[in-house]
Amino acid sequence: MRIRAVHQAELRALQDIERAAGVWFREIGMAEIAEDEPPPVAELARYARSGLAWVAADGEDRPVAYLVAERVDGNLHVEQVTVRPESARRGVGRALLDHAAGRARSEGAAALTLTTFTEVPWNAPYYVRCGFRPLAERELTPGLREIRRAEAAHGLDRWPRCCMRREV
């Protein structure tokens, strides 16, 4: 796998990756998450223009996974990382996270942050294995609090969630 910047022509492919990965959520009884629409092309384009959108591409340079991030409170916040089911469990997601950590470090950020489901095996437990730690409520920055408010408004708090941090 090769990690590179997302090309504008691939934005719909990122949506396809997101939809395909929904199967994992459907299998554990989170159909609402599986059926949630992926980010709109315009939003993905904003990440790409900011230089904070990467894909893991296969040998034919086709995206099989992606990560989009944004700057939040001086850190790089992983907004979404998704791997096609047929490419899962091969270190692709971890490679994207490591790439984002390198970018954060090069920008002088102290950490990567993200929000995730606590009880989904490929979410919080996976991120712990990738070097993240859950944040206590008192550790949340204003930007992370705002992200959590938006997630709650979107209905994501129906399942337990947390913010996590990985020092870079």
C-alpha positions in Angstrom: 0.0 0.0 0.0 1.1 3.5 -0.8 -0.2 6.5 1.2 -0.6 9.7 -0.8 -2.8 12.8 -1.0 -6.4 12.3 -2.2 -7.0 13.4 -5.8 -10.1 15.5 -6.4 -11.3 12.9 -8.9 -11.4 10.3 -6.1 -13.8 12.0 -3.8 -16.7 9.7 -4.8 -14.5 6.7 -4.3 -14.0 7.8 -0.7 -17.8 7.8 -0.3 -17.8 4.3 -1.7 -15.2 3.1 0.8 -17.4 4.6 3.6 -20.5 2.8 2.4 -18.7 -0.5 2.0 -17.3 -0.3 5.5 -20.8 0.0 6.8 -21.1 -3.7 6.7 -19.1 -4.0 9.9 -21.5 -1.8 11.8 -24.5 -3.6 10.4 -23.1 -6.9 11.7 -23.0 -5.7 15.3 -26.4 -4.2 15.4 -25.5 -0.6 14.5 -27.5 -0.4 11.3 -28.1 3.3 11.7 -24.3 3.9 11.5 -24.0 1.6 8.5 -26.7 3.5 6.7 -25.5 6.9 7.6 -24.5 8.8 4.4 -20.8 9.4 4.0 -19.5 13.0 4.1 -20.6 15.0 1.0 -18.2 15.5 -1.8 -17.9 19.2 -1.0 -16.8 18.4 2.5 -14.3 15.8 1.3 -13.0 18.4 -1.2 -12.4 20.9 1.6 -10.2 18.3 3.4 -8.4 17.6 0.2 -7.8 21.3 -0.5 -6.5 21.8 3.0 -3.9 19.0 2.5 -5.4 16.9 5.2 -6.8 14.0 3.2 -4.9 10.9 2.4 -5.6 7.5 0.8 -3.9 4.2 1.0 -3.7 3.1 -2.6 -3.3 -0.5 -3.9 -0.8 -1.6 -6.5 -3.0 -0.1 -9.3 -3.2 3.2 -7.4 -6.8 2.7 -6.4 -7.9 4.0 -3.0 -8.7 1.2 -0.5 -8.8 3.4 2.6 -8.8 7.0 3.5 -8.2 9.4 6.4 -9.3 13.0 6.7 -8.2 15.4 9.4 -8.6 18.9 10.6 -6.7 21.2 12.9 -8.4 21.4 16.3 -7.0 23.3 19.3 -3.4 23.1 18.0 -3.6 19.3 17.3 -4.5 17.3 14.3 -7.9 15.8 14.7 -8.7 12.6 12.8 -12.2 13.2 11.5 -12.6 9.9 9.7 -10.4 6.9 8.9 -12.1 4.1 6.9 -10.8 0.9 5.2 -12.6 -1.2 2.6 -13.6 -4.5 4.3 -11.5 -6.5 1.8 -8.4 -4.5 2.8 -9.0 -4.6 6.6 -6.8 -6.3 9.1 -3.7 -5.6 7.1 -2.3 -2.6 8.9 -3.8 -0.1 6.4 -5.6 2.0 9.0 -2.6 2.0 11.3 -0.4 3.2 8.4 -2.8 6.1 7.7 -2.8 7.0 11.4 1.0 6.9 11.4 1.1 9.1 8.3 -1.2 11.6 10.0 1.0 11.5 13.1 4.0 12.4 11.0 2.1 15.3 9.5 1.1 16.5 12.9 4.7 16.3 14.2 6.0 18.2 11.1 3.4 21.0 11.8 4.5 21.2 15.5 1.3 19.7 16.8 1.6 17.8 20.1 -1.0 15.1 19.3 -3.5 13.4 17.1 -7.0 13.4 18.5 -10.2 11.6 17.5 -13.7 10.6 18.7 -14.9 7.1 18.5 -17.2 4.4 19.8 -15.9 2.9 23.0 -17.5 -0.6 22.6 -16.8 -1.3 18.9 -13.7 -3.5 18.6 -12.3 -1.7 15.6 -12.8 1.7 17.3 -11.6 2.6 20.8 -9.9 -0.8 21.5 -8.1 -0.6 18.2 -7.0 2.9 18.7 -5.6 2.0 22.1 -3.4 -0.5 20.3 -2.4 2.3 17.9 -1.1 4.4 20.8 -4.2 6.5 21.7 -5.6 6.9 25.2 -9.1 7.9 26.2 -9.4 11.4 27.5 -11.2 12.3 30.8 -13.9 14.9 30.5 -11.6 17.5 32.2 -9.0 17.0 29.5 -11.3 17.9 26.6 -10.4 21.1 24.8 -13.0 23.5 23.6 -12.8 22.2 20.1 -13.2 18.6 21.2 -16.2 19.6 23.3 -17.8 21.2 20.2 -17.1 18.1 18.1 -18.8 15.9 20.8 -21.8 18.3 20.9 -22.2 18.0 17.1 -21.9 14.3 17.3 -24.6 14.1 20.0 -26.9 16.3 17.8 -26.3 13.9 15.0 -27.4 11.0 17.2 -24.1 9.3 17.6 -24.4 9.3 21.4 -26.9 6.6 21.2 -23.8 4.4 21.7 -21.0 5.1 24.2 -18.3 7.4 22.7 -15.1 9.0 23.8 -12.4 11.4 22.8 -8.9 9.9 22.4 -5.4 11.4 22.1 -2.1 10.1 20.8 1.1 12.1 21.5 3.2 12.6 18.4 
